[in-house]
Amino acid sequence: MSTALAPPFTDRGPRPGQLDTFDQALVWVTVALLAWGLVMVYSASIAMPDNPKFSRYTPTHFLTRHLISVVVAFVAALIAFQTPVATWEKVAPWLFVASLLLLVLVLVPHVGKGVNGAKRWIPLGITGFQPSELAKFSVLLYAADYMVRKMEVKEKFFRAVMPMGVAVAVVGLLLLAEPDMGAFMVIAVIAMGILFLGGVNARMFFLIAAVLVLAFSLMIALSEFRRERIFAYLNPWTEAHALGKGYQLTHSLIAIGRGEIFGVGLGGSVEKLHWLPEAHTDFLLAVIGEEFGLVGVLCVIGLFFWMTRRMMHIGRQAIALDRVFAGLVAQGVGIWMGFQAFINIGVNLGALPTKGLTLPLMSFGGSAIMINLIAIAVVLRIDFENRGLMHGGRV
């Protein structure tokens, strides 16, 4: 019999280069968000050199840096996609330890770089690295690996959940020392989501959730800075708040209000002209709302909703194939992207207090873009291996 018509899948499964062996739609949604984000970062930052604070920058400064970040992140994602899921499972504990060491390092005097009162970056020459972004990914992998290892004792609180809770608490304390409560919230939700999906007893899950709600409430109640943010969120239009903690929120709402249904057109935003701080990072959606209107905001929401839904499906598929670690990782990435996008969009629309979280894949920020793309590449690898197994191969 001729071998010319051999099937596309061998006993080792499909080859990574074959376009029909991974979720192309997920790739194109990711590319769409990256490309739109690139355009909006340029639009939101083009007028910044008019500000004396940024007078030494060119109009394309942030666009160039963001484009370089995307290219570097794309290369890192290609490497991540070539890495088998079994390898990620093996290195999960070590990656978690590495992220802890980096979170400690960023707090060391003369090592960590502070911006706007927060010490979150480690300078690397022309750029910087934000360890909290790596911590999100490493906690996700560690939690998934932990749940697989503790599957047989998941009904016992102190043997199954307590060690994981301590690990997340240590990460949280280091993040709060920066401070970066937003990143801690995302990490806590990722860990909780994986515990729930991993089959932890419902009574234990709701007990942990109650403890977390109480902990975050105390963090706010005991911090004057965080209390002011809550008061500013509740009534941002008073004179004290409109010129203080509520300044970003009021101008974000003005920007979105100006956009109405169809927006004022690309490049037509007024609020980005030194009225709205951090327009190219935390409040990029406000510029999208002003320039593309309600239609643009709904498109962003739709893209993130589809991405989250697709990742959850890939995770369920992996679990159905008895690949529990892979399934929990894919669903964990879905929770991460969906929750962080939800928080950022909610903050920009005035539905949630200001948190300092970027819009995944779209906002300016090299560390976030790179870690986000690596996480998505791991999900694509999981889907690739799923398809190989379903076609009779092996991984």
ABEGO torsion letter per residue (X at the ends): XBAAABBABBAAEBBAABAAABBAAAAAAAAAAAAAAAAAAAAAAAAAAABAAAAABBAAAAAAAAAAAAAAAAAAAAAAAABBAAAAAAAAAAAAAAAAAAAAAAABBGABBBBGGBBABBBBEABBBBAAAAAAAAAAAAAAAAAAAAAAAAABAAAAAAAAAAAAAAAAAAAAAOBBAAAAAAAAAAAAAAAAAAGBBAAAAAAAAAAAAAAAAAAAAABAAAAAAAAAAABAABAAAAABAAAAAAAAAAAAAAAEAAEAEBGABAAABGABBGAABAAAAAAAAAAAEAAAAAAAAAAAAAAAAAAAAAAAAAAAAGBAAAAAAAAAAAAAAAAAAAAAAAAAAGABBBAGBBBBGABBEAAAAAAAAAAAAAAAAAAAAAAAAAAGBBX
